[in-house]
Amino acid sequence: MPKIENCSWADFQRGNHRISPVNAVAIQIVDLGDVPPDPLEDCFAKRYSFQFFDAEEPTEYFPESALFSDSQASMIARVLKTALENNNDVLVHCVVGQCRSGAVVEVAEMIGFDECFRYRHPNVRVKSKLMKALDLHIV
C-alpha cells in the first residue's frame, strides 16, 4: 500500500519527512494569500496546492468563503483516490503540519493508505467534508 505522511511547511521545505518525493504526490495546504513553499528536492510526480484557513467554523475573522469548501474536499478526494490507484505515496503539508494535513492523513488511512505515525490534531471541518466527499460514514 502507498504511504501518506503529514508534515509542516518548514519540514516540507527542508526535506524533513520519511516520504521520498520521487514519484510521490504533494498536497500543499496554506493560508489564504500565502504562496506554497518549494520543497528541498522537487521530484514529485505532481504537486497540488490549496488555500484555506485552519478554522472549523466561520467567525468574524474567518468567513465561510475562507474556510475549507466542499469543492476543495472533492478535489483532494480525487487526488487521494488517484494516488492510491497509481500506488503513489503522498506527502501532505500545512503550516504547522498537524490540523489540516492531519485531517487529510486520517481520512487517507481510511481508504487504504498505510498508517502514518506522526502526531496530528485533525481539523474537524476538513475531516468531515473529506469523508463526505469520499462517501465514508462514521459507524
Disulfide bonds with the S-S distance in Angstrom:
none
